[in-house]
Amino acid sequence: MGNPSRPVLWRDCVVGLAVFGLYLAVDALHSPARRERADRNAHWLYDIEKWLGIDVERSLNRWLESRDLLATLANYEYAFTYIISAFALLFWLYFRRRAEYARARDSFLLLNVAAIACFAVFPVTPPRLLPELGFTDTVVAGHTWGSWGSSMVSGANQLAAVPSLHVGWALWVSVVLARVAGGWIVQLISAVHVGVTAYVIVATANHFILDAVIAAVFVLVSVRVVDYWYARPPVVPPADAFFLHIEKSGIPQQVGGMVVFRPREDGGPTLAEVRDLVRGELRQLPRFRQRLEQPGRWRRARWVDSDVDWDWHVTEHLVSTLPDGEGGRGPDPIDAVTGRVDGISRVVTELAGQPLPKDRPLWRLVLVRDPADGAIGVVLLLHHVVADGIGTVVQALRLLRPTIELPVADHTPPGRLTTAAGIATGLAQLAVDAQPSGRLPADCVRRVFTVCGLDLETVRAVARSHQARVTDVLLAVTVTVLQRSPGDLNELLRGTMRVAVPLMVRDPSSGAEGNSTAAVMMDVPLDAPSPARLLDDIRARSDRLHSGTRALASHFVMSQVLRLFPEPLVGVFARSVYGGRFFHTIVSNMAGPEISMTFSNMPITQVFPILPAAPGVPLVAGVLSWNGELGIGLSVDPALLDATAVAAQLPGVLAELADTPIVADKHP
């Protein structure tokens, strides 16, 4: 069972054949003792019917046997219509009503498996095979071609009268149609089919009345069980729960964004206006209305519905005056007209350092006002279990105007064999990737948030001139700044820094919730003589980022392999591979909208992403392109790096790259 978004037809056909094989296996249990037991069960059912006064089978059978044409039509109806209707419905749902297909398929499978189990433990002989009861076998009498009981299918299970799958399938079709097709004509035809089938199975002496009644119970139970299964709160997959386990290291795992606005004459939106805006979009933000339910150490957490505490989830914060140096005051990427943002950055440092409580939906939105600098901003934080960086951007866009969707590259996914080969190759590559020789201290869990802005067109121009990618330029700029930072970073890392570069592997048809990224590692030297030489080196090394094999393998492990692990082992795996033992910094480049947008009628000046740190990793750089600008949000370990200095040097290194002349024949 489950709720797949794109069911695979051939896989469902294989499952169907397996169920039919189970039916044949039960039929193979036939023996004289089993026949004797089935006869006794049939007589017992018939006695109950006589006691209830519903034993109308013989009268219906006698009426039908004297009418040859009707008897033949009844035999064919008994043989074919229930099969045709059931499989026609399944194929129609698959091709025309994909959203309803999976639930219908699962209830149909459960109905059949339950019926086969009943055949195995409670065999019942049909009335036509009990001559002492005086029934006429209309199939044998009419020599009906292809019908059950005829010579063509004489090997069919003769002791499978309870429940009547003919009625069961016909009734199941009617129930499913009642859910997905509201037209009264369809409902009437389906109801007539159920009624005719119920009459036919009795009049042809293939079933007792109680066989049909029991079949109805089986249909009811199957549909209800599957409905209950689908109504269960969704499980938190290991790829998302991964970050719940990481948080146990002491570093909160929150993603989000810091949005800065131009000051408005009326002082900007009120808290009530912001709450109304968020409240109006809650239907489109399912995780904003759910909290985690963690039933036990060994069981997966689930998302359950929860109320929004507006006094906690959407609040207003007035920036207090702090001495310079406390809270990691960063450079001023916003010009004098639009206001300063260092006060808002200090608020982010404070908020991102506080774990989100698990007894409520895992998000919060804070309207920040800085009277000293005249800045107004909004800070949105979600727990990483809710979404990755791009997923957070997609959900945040619901609160902005105009409403847009991020463009997704239209590409044809590789075939199954190509994907399998890529995963196998990537797993082999990951297996031989050695741990970095250097390692940084991991005793500090505090992180300071600061921001920096870069001109997107300048970054693109540098990338073009070096025949590199934008991500390559960002890596070169970031690593150069770290290389020039005072302290013993270079010595600790033994001359090489390993950078984790998250790559998006989100399916274009998937929702914004959940984590759909794969991290690929790149070893970058710390002894490059210039940023340009470092960029050239990174450009040569970055092919591994885009070959796809490591990303495929990483995503496969996170999304599929971890599902086989019990929850405690997922935690052990997460804390073992995510942190300073395997990489030293994270640089994540994300694409945002290319148009100007507003929040509560306030034009947005700049957006800076907020990404959580990993244990033992001194710097996480989240980069988001937004309307021609690159907003960089830095999470910095103050024990190893000066947040202000790191952010201040980034624009200067980019300027060095932009001013570096390129030798014409350097890249043939």
C-alpha positions as CSV (number, residue, x, y, z in Angstrom):
1,M,0.0,0.0,0.0
2,G,1.0,3.6,0.0
3,N,0.3,6.7,-2.0
4,P,2.7,7.0,-4.9
5,S,2.4,10.0,-7.1
6,R,3.3,8.1,-10.2
7,P,2.3,4.4,-10.0
8,V,4.2,2.0,-12.2
9,L,1.8,-0.1,-14.3
10,W,4.2,-3.0,-15.0
11,R,4.9,-3.3,-11.3
12,D,1.2,-3.4,-10.5
13,C,0.7,-6.1,-13.1
14,V,3.5,-8.2,-11.5
15,V,1.8,-7.8,-8.1
16,G,-1.5,-8.8,-9.7
17,L,0.0,-11.9,-11.2
18,A,1.5,-12.8,-7.8
19,V,-2.0,-12.6,-6.3
20,F,-3.3,-14.8,-9.0
21,G,-0.5,-17.2,-8.3
22,L,-1.6,-17.3,-4.6
23,Y,-5.1,-18.1,-5.8
24,L,-3.7,-21.1,-7.8
25,A,-1.7,-22.2,-4.9
26,V,-4.8,-22.4,-2.7
27,D,-6.6,-24.3,-5.5
28,A,-3.8,-26.8,-5.4
29,L,-4.7,-27.7,-1.9
30,H,-7.6,-29.7,-3.2
31,S,-8.1,-33.2,-1.6
32,P,-10.9,-35.6,-0.7
33,A,-10.7,-34.4,2.9
34,R,-10.8,-30.8,1.9
35,R,-13.9,-31.5,-0.4
36,E,-15.6,-33.2,2.5
37,R,-14.9,-30.1,4.7
38,A,-16.2,-27.8,2.0
39,D,-19.4,-29.8,1.7
40,R,-20.0,-29.5,5.4
41,N,-19.4,-25.8,5.4
42,A,-21.9,-25.4,2.5
43,H,-24.6,-27.3,4.3
44,W,-24.0,-25.3,7.4
45,L,-24.5,-22.0,5.5
46,Y,-27.6,-23.3,3.8
47,D,-29.0,-24.4,7.2
48,I,-28.4,-20.8,8.5
49,E,-30.3,-19.5,5.4
50,K,-33.3,-21.7,6.1
51,W,-33.3,-20.7,9.7
52,L,-33.3,-17.0,8.6
53,G,-35.9,-17.7,5.9
54,I,-33.8,-16.4,3.0
55,D,-33.2,-19.7,1.2
56,V,-34.6,-18.6,-2.1
57,E,-31.8,-20.2,-4.2
58,R,-33.8,-23.2,-5.4
59,S,-36.8,-21.3,-6.6
60,L,-34.7,-18.8,-8.5
61,N,-32.7,-21.7,-10.0
62,R,-35.8,-23.6,-11.1
63,W,-37.3,-20.5,-12.8
64,L,-34.1,-19.8,-14.7
65,E,-33.4,-23.4,-15.9
66,S,-36.7,-23.5,-17.8
67,R,-35.7,-20.4,-19.9
68,D,-32.8,-21.5,-22.1
69,L,-31.9,-18.1,-23.5
70,L,-31.9,-16.3,-20.2
71,A,-29.9,-19.1,-18.6
72,T,-27.2,-18.8,-21.3
73,L,-27.1,-15.0,-20.9
74,A,-26.8,-15.5,-17.2
75,N,-24.0,-17.9,-17.5
76,Y,-22.0,-15.4,-19.7
77,E,-22.8,-12.6,-17.4
78,Y,-21.5,-14.7,-14.5
79,A,-18.3,-15.6,-16.5
80,F,-17.2,-12.2,-17.9
81,T,-18.9,-9.0,-16.7
82,Y,-17.3,-8.8,-13.2
83,I,-13.8,-9.2,-14.8
84,I,-14.4,-6.7,-17.6
85,S,-15.8,-4.1,-15.2
86,A,-13.1,-4.4,-12.6
87,F,-10.2,-4.2,-14.9
88,A,-11.7,-1.6,-17.1
89,L,-12.2,0.6,-14.1
90,L,-8.6,0.0,-13.0
91,F,-7.2,1.0,-16.4
92,W,-9.5,4.0,-16.6
93,L,-8.3,5.2,-13.2
94,Y,-4.7,4.7,-14.1
95,F,-4.9,6.7,-17.4
96,R,-7.6,9.2,-16.5
97,R,-7.8,9.6,-12.7
98,R,-4.3,9.0,-11.6
99,A,-4.9,10.6,-8.2
100,E,-7.6,8.0,-7.3
101,Y,-5.8,5.0,-8.8
102,A,-3.5,4.0,-6.0
103,R,-6.2,3.9,-3.3
104,A,-8.5,1.9,-5.6
105,R,-5.7,-0.5,-6.6
106,D,-4.8,-1.2,-3.0
107,S,-8.4,-1.9,-1.8
108,F,-8.8,-4.2,-4.8
109,L,-5.6,-6.1,-3.9
110,L,-6.6,-6.3,-0.3
111,L,-10.1,-7.6,-1.2
112,N,-8.6,-10.4,-3.3
113,V,-5.9,-11.4,-0.8
114,A,-8.5,-11.5,2.0
115,A,-10.8,-13.6,-0.2
116,I,-8.1,-16.0,-1.1
117,A,-7.2,-16.4,2.6
118,C,-10.8,-17.2,3.3
119,F,-10.8,-19.8,0.5
120,A,-7.8,-21.4,2.2
121,V,-9.2,-21.6,5.7
122,F,-12.9,-21.9,5.0
123,P,-13.6,-23.8,1.8
124,V,-17.2,-23.9,0.7
125,T,-18.7,-26.0,-2.1
126,P,-21.1,-24.2,-4.5
127,P,-24.7,-25.3,-4.6
128,R,-24.4,-26.7,-8.1
129,L,-21.9,-29.3,-6.9
130,L,-24.3,-30.5,-4.1
131,P,-26.7,-32.8,-5.9
132,E,-28.5,-33.7,-2.7
133,L,-29.8,-30.1,-2.5
134,G,-31.6,-30.4,-5.9
135,F,-30.0,-27.6,-7.9
136,T,-29.5,-27.6,-11.6
137,D,-26.1,-26.5,-13.0
138,T,-27.1,-24.1,-15.7
139,V,-23.5,-24.0,-17.1
140,V,-23.3,-27.7,-17.6
141,A,-26.9,-27.9,-18.9
142,G,-26.4,-25.1,-21.4
143,H,-22.8,-26.0,-22.4
144,T,-21.8,-22.3,-22.0
145,W,-18.5,-21.6,-23.6
146,G,-15.8,-20.1,-21.4
147,S,-17.9,-19.9,-18.2
148,W,-16.7,-21.2,-14.9
149,G,-17.6,-24.8,-14.6
150,S,-17.4,-25.4,-18.3
151,S,-14.8,-27.8,-19.8
152,M,-12.7,-24.8,-20.9
153,V,-12.0,-23.7,-17.4
154,S,-12.8,-26.9,-15.5
155,G,-9.6,-26.4,-13.4
156,A,-11.0,-23.3,-11.7
157,N,-11.2,-23.4,-7.9
158,Q,-14.5,-25.3,-7.2
159,L,-14.4,-24.8,-3.4
160,A,-14.2,-21.0,-3.4
161,A,-17.8,-20.0,-2.9
162,V,-17.2,-17.7,0.1
163,P,-17.0,-14.9,-0.4
164,S,-18.4,-14.5,-3.9
165,L,-15.8,-12.6,-5.8
166,H,-18.2,-12.0,-8.6
167,V,-20.4,-9.9,-6.3
168,G,-17.3,-8.6,-4.5
169,W,-15.7,-7.2,-7.7
170,A,-19.0,-5.8,-9.0
171,L,-19.7,-4.1,-5.7
172,W,-16.1,-2.8,-5.4
173,V,-16.5,-1.2,-8.9
174,S,-19.7,0.4,-7.7
175,V,-18.1,1.8,-4.5
176,V,-15.1,3.2,-6.4
177,L,-17.3,4.7,-9.1
178,A,-19.4,6.4,-6.3
179,R,-16.3,8.1,-5.2
180,V,-14.8,9.2,-8.5
181,A,-17.7,9.6,-10.9
182,G,-20.7,11.5,-9.7
183,G,-23.1,11.1,-12.7
184,W,-26.3,9.4,-11.8
185,I,-26.4,7.4,-15.0
186,V,-23.1,5.8,-14.2
187,Q,-24.3,5.1,-10.6
188,L,-27.5,3.6,-11.9
189,I,-25.7,1.3,-14.4
190,S,-23.3,0.2,-11.7
191,A,-26.1,-0.5,-9.3
192,V,-28.0,-2.5,-11.9
193,H,-24.8,-4.5,-12.6
194,V,-24.4,-5.3,-8.9
195,G,-28.0,-6.4,-8.6
196,V,-27.9,-8.5,-11.8
197,T,-24.7,-10.2,-10.7
198,A,-26.2,-11.0,-7.3
199,Y,-29.2,-12.5,-8.9
200,V,-27.1,-14.5,-11.5
201,I,-24.7,-16.1,-8.9
202,V,-27.7,-17.5,-7.0
203,A,-30.0,-18.4,-10.0
204,T,-27.2,-20.3,-11.7
205,A,-26.5,-22.3,-8.5
206,N,-23.0,-21.0,-8.2
207,H,-23.5,-19.3,-4.8
208,F,-25.7,-19.1,-1.8
209,I,-27.3,-15.8,-0.7
210,L,-24.9,-15.6,2.2
211,D,-21.9,-15.8,-0.1
212,A,-22.9,-12.4,-1.6
213,V,-23.6,-11.0,1.9
214,I,-20.2,-12.0,3.1
215,A,-18.6,-10.6,-0.1
216,A,-20.2,-7.2,0.7
217,V,-18.6,-7.4,4.2
218,F,-15.2,-8.1,2.6
219,V,-15.6,-5.1,0.2
220,L,-16.5,-2.9,3.2
221,V,-13.6,-4.0,5.3
222,S,-11.1,-3.7,2.4
223,V,-12.2,-0.2,1.5
224,R,-12.2,0.9,5.1
225,V,-8.8,-0.6,5.9
226,V,-7.2,1.1,2.9
227,D,-9.0,4.4,3.7
228,Y,-7.6,4.2,7.3
229,W,-4.1,3.4,5.9
230,Y,-4.2,6.4,3.6
231,A,-5.6,8.7,6.3
232,R,-2.7,7.9,8.6
233,P,-0.5,10.9,9.3
234,P,2.4,10.9,6.8
235,V,5.6,9.4,8.0
236,V,8.7,11.6,8.2
237,P,11.1,9.8,5.7
238,P,14.7,9.2,6.8
239,A,16.0,11.9,4.4
240,D,14.1,14.4,6.5
241,A,14.5,12.8,9.9
242,F,18.2,12.9,9.2
243,F,18.3,16.6,10.4
244,L,16.3,15.8,13.6
245,H,19.2,13.5,14.5
246,I,21.8,16.0,13.5
247,E,20.2,18.6,15.9
248,K,21.0,16.3,18.8
249,S,24.6,17.5,18.3
250,G,23.5,20.8,19.8
251,I,23.3,22.9,16.6
252,P,19.7,23.8,15.7
253,Q,18.8,22.8,12.1
254,Q,16.8,25.6,10.7
255,V,16.5,26.9,7.1
256,G,14.9,30.1,6.1
257,G,15.4,33.5,4.8
258,M,15.9,37.1,5.9
259,V,14.0,39.6,3.8
260,V,14.7,43.3,3.8
261,F,12.3,46.1,2.7
262,R,12.5,49.7,1.7
263,P,11.1,51.8,4.6
264,R,7.5,52.8,4.0
265,E,6.0,56.1,5.1
266,D,3.4,54.5,7.4
267,G,6.0,52.3,9.1
268,G,5.4,49.2,7.2
269,P,2.9,46.4,7.9
270,T,1.4,45.9,11.3
271,L,1.7,42.5,13.0
272,A,-2.0,41.9,12.5
273,E,-1.5,42.4,8.7
274,V,1.4,39.9,8.6
275,R,-0.6,37.4,10.5
276,D,-3.6,37.8,8.1
277,L,-1.3,37.3,5.2
278,V,0.1,34.1,6.6
279,R,-3.3,32.9,7.7
280,G,-4.6,33.3,4.1
281,E,-1.9,31.0,2.7
282,L,-2.1,28.2,5.3
283,R,-4.1,26.0,2.9
284,Q,-1.1,25.9,0.5
285,L,1.4,25.3,3.3
286,P,0.6,21.9,4.9
287,R,3.6,21.7,7.1
288,F,2.7,25.0,8.7
289,R,-0.4,23.3,10.1
290,Q,1.3,20.1,11.3
291,R,3.7,19.1,14.1
292,L,5.8,16.1,14.7
293,E,4.4,13.1,16.6
294,Q,7.3,10.8,17.8
295,P,5.7,7.6,19.1
296,G,9.0,6.0,20.3
297,R,12.7,5.7,19.7
298,W,12.3,2.8,17.2
299,R,9.3,4.2,15.3
300,R,9.3,6.8,12.5
301,A,8.0,10.2,13.4
302,R,4.8,11.4,11.7
303,W,3.2,14.7,10.7
304,V,-0.1,15.3,12.6
305,D,-2.4,18.2,12.4
306,S,-1.9,21.0,14.9
307,D,-3.1,24.4,15.7
308,V,-1.1,27.5,14.9
309,D,-0.1,29.5,18.0
310,W,-0.2,32.9,16.4
311,D,1.3,34.6,19.5
312,W,4.4,32.4,19.0
313,H,4.5,31.6,15.3
314,V,4.1,35.1,13.9
315,T,5.6,37.8,16.2
316,E,7.3,41.2,16.1
317,H,10.8,41.9,17.3
318,L,12.3,45.3,18.1
319,V,16.0,45.3,17.7
320,S,17.9,46.3,20.8
321,T,21.1,48.2,20.8
322,L,24.1,46.0,21.2
323,P,27.8,47.0,21.3
324,D,29.7,46.5,18.1
325,G,31.2,43.0,17.9
326,E,28.4,41.3,19.8
327,G,26.2,39.2,17.5
328,G,28.6,39.4,14.5
329,R,27.7,42.7,12.9
330,G,28.4,42.2,9.2
331,P,29.0,44.5,6.2
332,D,26.3,46.8,4.9
333,P,25.0,45.4,1.6
334,I,22.0,47.7,1.6
335,D,22.6,51.3,0.5
336,A,21.8,54.3,2.7
337,V,18.4,54.8,1.1
338,T,17.1,51.4,1.9
339,G,18.5,51.1,5.4
340,R,21.0,48.9,7.3
341,V,20.5,45.3,8.1
342,D,23.1,44.4,10.7
343,G,20.5,44.7,13.5
344,I,18.3,42.2,11.7
345,S,21.3,39.9,11.3
346,R,21.8,40.0,15.1
347,V,18.1,38.9,15.4
348,V,18.7,36.0,13.1
349,T,21.7,34.9,15.1
350,E,19.5,34.9,18.2
351,L,16.6,33.1,16.6
352,A,18.6,30.5,14.6
353,G,20.4,29.6,17.8
354,Q,17.2,28.5,19.5
355,P,15.8,25.1,18.7
356,L,12.2,25.1,17.5
357,P,10.0,23.3,20.0
358,K,8.6,20.0,18.8
359,D,5.2,20.5,20.4
360,R,4.0,22.8,17.6
361,P,4.5,23.3,13.9
362,L,8.2,23.7,13.2
363,W,8.3,27.3,11.8
364,R,8.2,30.8,12.9
365,L,8.0,34.2,11.2
366,V,9.3,37.4,12.9
367,L,8.7,40.9,11.7
368,V,11.8,42.8,12.7
369,R,12.1,46.6,13.2
370,D,15.4,48.3,13.8
371,P,14.7,51.9,14.9
372,A,18.4,52.8,15.0
373,D,19.1,51.9,11.4
374,G,15.6,52.3,10.0
375,A,15.5,48.8,8.6
376,I,12.4,46.6,8.4
377,G,12.7,42.9,7.7
378,V,11.0,39.6,8.0
379,V,12.8,36.4,9.2
380,L,11.2,33.1,8.2
381,L,12.6,29.9,9.8
382,L,11.6,26.3,9.2
383,H,13.1,23.2,10.7
384,H,15.2,21.4,8.1
385,V,12.9,18.4,8.6
386,V,10.2,20.4,6.9
387,A,12.1,21.3,3.7
388,D,15.5,21.9,2.1
389,G,16.7,25.3,0.9
390,I,14.8,25.3,-2.4
391,G,11.7,23.9,-0.7
392,T,11.8,26.7,1.8
393,V,12.1,29.3,-1.0
394,V,9.1,27.7,-2.8
395,Q,7.0,27.9,0.4
396,A,8.1,31.4,1.2
397,L,7.0,32.5,-2.3
398,R,3.5,31.8,-1.2
399,L,3.7,34.8,1.1
400,L,5.0,37.2,-1.6
401,R,3.4,39.0,-4.5
402,P,3.0,38.4,-7.4
403,T,2.4,34.7,-6.9
404,I,4.9,32.8,-9.1
405,E,6.5,29.4,-9.4
406,L,10.2,28.9,-9.7
407,P,11.1,27.8,-13.2
408,V,12.3,24.2,-13.3
409,A,14.6,23.0,-16.1
410,D,12.7,20.7,-18.4
411,H,14.8,17.6,-18.9
412,T,14.1,14.0,-19.8
413,P,15.0,11.8,-16.9
414,P,17.5,9.0,-17.7
415,G,16.2,5.4,-18.2
416,R,16.1,2.9,-15.5
417,L,19.2,1.1,-16.6
418,T,21.1,4.3,-17.0
419,T,20.0,5.4,-13.5
420,A,20.9,2.1,-12.0
421,A,24.4,2.2,-13.6
422,G,24.9,5.8,-12.4
423,I,23.9,4.9,-8.9
424,A,26.3,1.9,-8.9
425,T,29.1,4.0,-10.2
426,G,28.4,6.8,-7.7
427,L,28.4,4.3,-4.8
428,A,31.8,3.0,-5.9
429,Q,33.1,6.6,-6.1
430,L,31.8,7.5,-2.7
431,A,33.3,4.3,-1.2
432,V,36.8,5.2,-2.4
433,D,36.6,8.9,-1.4
434,A,38.9,9.1,1.6
435,Q,38.2,11.3,4.6
436,P,40.0,14.6,4.4
437,S,43.4,14.6,6.1
438,G,42.7,17.8,8.1
439,R,40.0,18.3,10.7
440,L,38.8,21.3,12.7
441,P,37.8,21.5,16.4
442,A,34.1,20.7,17.0
443,D,33.7,21.9,20.5
444,C,31.9,25.1,19.7
445,V,28.2,24.9,18.8
446,R,27.5,28.6,18.7
447,R,27.1,30.2,15.3
448,V,26.9,33.8,14.2
449,F,24.8,34.9,11.2
450,T,25.9,37.7,8.9
451,V,25.1,38.7,5.3
452,C,26.7,40.0,2.2
453,G,25.5,41.0,-1.2
454,L,27.1,40.5,-4.6
455,D,26.1,41.7,-8.0
456,L,24.8,38.7,-10.0
457,E,25.8,40.1,-13.4
458,T,29.4,40.6,-12.2
459,V,29.5,37.0,-11.0
460,R,28.1,35.8,-14.3
461,A,30.7,37.9,-16.2
462,V,33.5,36.3,-14.2
463,A,32.1,32.9,-14.9
464,R,31.9,33.5,-18.6
465,S,35.4,34.9,-18.8
466,H,36.9,31.9,-17.0
467,Q,34.6,29.4,-18.9
468,A,33.3,28.4,-15.4
469,R,30.0,28.1,-13.7
470,V,28.4,30.6,-11.2
471,T,28.9,28.0,-8.5
472,D,32.6,27.7,-9.4
473,V,33.0,31.4,-8.9
474,L,31.2,31.4,-5.6
475,L,33.4,28.5,-4.4
476,A,36.6,30.4,-5.5
477,V,35.5,33.6,-3.7
478,T,34.5,31.8,-0.5
479,V,37.7,29.6,-0.3
480,T,39.9,32.6,-1.0
481,V,38.4,34.5,1.9
482,L,39.0,31.5,4.2
483,Q,42.5,31.1,2.9
484,R,43.3,34.7,3.8
485,S,41.6,34.6,7.2
486,P,43.9,34.9,10.2
487,G,44.6,31.9,12.3
488,D,45.7,28.4,11.8
489,L,42.9,27.2,9.5
490,N,45.3,26.3,6.7
491,E,47.6,24.4,9.0
492,L,44.7,22.5,10.6
493,L,43.3,21.5,7.2
494,R,46.8,20.6,5.9
495,G,46.5,22.7,2.8
496,T,43.2,21.3,1.5
497,M,39.6,22.3,2.2
498,R,36.7,19.9,1.5
499,V,33.6,21.8,0.4
500,A,30.2,20.2,0.4
501,V,28.1,21.5,-2.5
502,P,24.4,20.6,-2.2
503,L,22.7,19.8,-5.6
504,M,19.0,19.9,-6.1
505,V,17.5,16.5,-7.2
506,R,13.9,17.6,-6.7
507,D,11.4,16.1,-9.1
508,P,9.6,18.9,-10.9
509,S,6.2,17.3,-10.0
510,S,7.0,17.0,-6.3
511,G,5.8,19.3,-3.6
512,A,7.9,21.8,-1.7
513,E,8.0,19.8,1.4
514,G,10.8,17.4,2.3
515,N,14.5,17.3,1.4
516,S,15.5,16.5,-2.1
517,T,19.2,17.4,-2.3
518,A,22.4,15.5,-2.7
519,A,25.7,16.7,-1.4
520,V,28.8,16.3,-3.5
521,M,32.3,16.9,-2.0
522,M,35.1,18.9,-3.7
523,D,38.6,19.1,-2.3
524,V,40.0,22.6,-2.9
525,P,43.6,23.6,-2.3
526,L,44.4,26.4,0.1
527,D,47.7,27.4,-1.5
528,A,46.5,28.9,-4.7
529,P,48.6,32.1,-5.5
530,S,45.6,34.1,-6.6
531,P,41.7,33.9,-6.8
532,A,42.0,33.5,-10.6
533,R,44.3,30.5,-10.3
534,L,42.0,29.0,-7.7
535,L,38.9,29.5,-9.9
536,D,40.7,27.7,-12.8
537,D,41.5,24.8,-10.4
538,I,38.0,24.6,-9.2
539,R,36.6,24.7,-12.7
540,A,38.7,21.7,-13.6
541,R,37.6,19.8,-10.5
542,S,33.9,20.7,-10.7
543,D,33.1,18.2,-13.4
544,R,32.4,15.7,-10.6
545,L,29.7,18.0,-9.4
546,H,27.9,17.7,-12.7
547,S,28.6,14.1,-13.8
548,G,25.6,13.1,-11.8
549,T,26.9,9.7,-10.5
550,R,27.8,10.9,-7.0
551,A,24.6,13.0,-6.7
552,L,22.5,10.0,-7.8
553,A,24.3,7.7,-5.3
554,S,24.0,10.3,-2.5
555,H,20.3,10.8,-3.2
556,F,19.7,7.0,-3.4
557,V,21.3,6.4,0.0
558,M,19.3,9.2,1.6
559,S,15.9,8.5,0.0
560,Q,15.9,4.7,-0.3
561,V,18.7,2.9,1.6
562,L,18.0,4.7,4.9
563,R,14.4,3.4,4.7
564,L,15.7,0.0,5.5
565,F,17.4,1.2,8.7
566,P,15.6,1.4,12.1
567,E,15.4,4.9,13.3
568,P,18.3,4.7,15.9
569,L,20.6,3.5,13.1
570,V,19.5,6.4,10.9
571,G,20.6,8.7,13.7
572,V,24.0,6.9,14.0
573,F,24.5,7.2,10.3
574,A,23.5,10.9,10.2
575,R,25.8,11.9,13.0
576,S,28.7,9.9,11.5
577,V,28.7,11.3,8.0
578,Y,27.4,14.9,8.4
579,G,30.0,17.1,9.9
580,G,33.7,18.0,10.2
581,R,34.9,14.4,9.8
582,F,33.9,14.5,6.1
583,F,33.8,18.1,5.0
584,H,34.9,21.6,6.3
585,T,32.4,24.0,4.8
586,I,29.1,24.1,2.9
587,V,28.5,26.4,-0.1
588,S,24.9,26.1,-1.4
589,N,23.9,28.1,-4.5
590,M,20.1,28.4,-5.1
591,A,18.1,30.1,-7.8
592,G,15.3,32.5,-6.8
593,P,12.9,34.7,-8.8
594,E,14.2,37.1,-11.4
595,I,11.5,39.8,-10.9
596,S,10.9,42.3,-8.1
597,M,8.4,41.2,-5.5
598,T,6.5,42.6,-2.5
599,F,5.6,41.4,1.0
600,S,2.4,42.9,2.4
601,N,2.7,45.7,-0.3
602,M,6.3,46.4,0.7
603,P,8.9,46.2,-2.1
604,I,11.6,43.7,-1.3
605,T,15.2,45.1,-1.5
606,Q,17.2,42.0,-0.8
607,V,16.8,38.4,0.4
608,F,19.5,36.4,2.3
609,P,19.1,32.7,2.8
610,I,19.6,31.1,6.2
611,L,21.1,27.7,6.4
612,P,22.0,25.6,9.5
613,A,25.6,24.7,10.4
614,A,26.9,21.1,10.6
615,P,28.8,19.9,13.6
616,G,32.5,20.8,13.3
617,V,32.0,22.9,10.2
618,P,33.0,26.6,10.7
619,L,31.3,28.1,7.7
620,V,28.0,27.6,5.9
621,A,27.4,29.9,2.9
622,G,23.9,30.0,1.5
623,V,23.7,31.9,-1.8
624,L,20.4,32.9,-3.3
625,S,19.9,34.8,-6.6
626,W,17.1,37.3,-6.4
627,N,16.1,39.9,-9.0
628,G,19.7,40.5,-10.2
629,E,21.4,40.2,-6.8
630,L,23.2,37.4,-5.0
631,G,22.2,37.4,-1.3
632,I,24.7,35.5,0.8
633,G,23.8,34.4,4.3
634,L,26.8,33.1,6.4
635,S,26.6,30.9,9.4
636,V,30.0,31.3,11.1
637,D,31.8,29.6,14.0
638,P,33.1,32.6,16.0
639,A,35.7,30.4,17.7
640,L,37.5,29.9,14.4
641,L,36.4,32.8,12.1
642,D,35.5,36.5,12.3
643,A,32.1,36.7,10.8
644,T,32.4,40.4,10.0
645,A,35.8,40.0,8.3
646,V,34.6,37.0,6.2
647,A,31.6,38.9,4.9
648,A,33.5,42.1,4.3
649,Q,36.1,40.3,2.1
650,L,33.7,38.5,-0.3
651,P,32.9,41.6,-2.5
652,G,36.6,42.5,-2.7
653,V,37.7,39.0,-3.9
654,L,35.0,39.1,-6.5
655,A,36.3,42.5,-7.7
656,E,39.8,40.9,-7.9
657,L,38.4,38.2,-10.2
658,A,36.5,40.7,-12.3
659,D,39.7,42.8,-12.8
660,T,41.9,39.8,-13.6
661,P,42.9,39.8,-17.3
662,I,42.3,36.5,-19.1
663,V,45.0,35.1,-21.4
664,A,43.3,34.5,-24.8
665,D,44.8,31.0,-25.3
666,K,44.4,29.9,-21.7
667,H,41.3,27.8,-22.4
668,P,41.4,26.5,-26.0
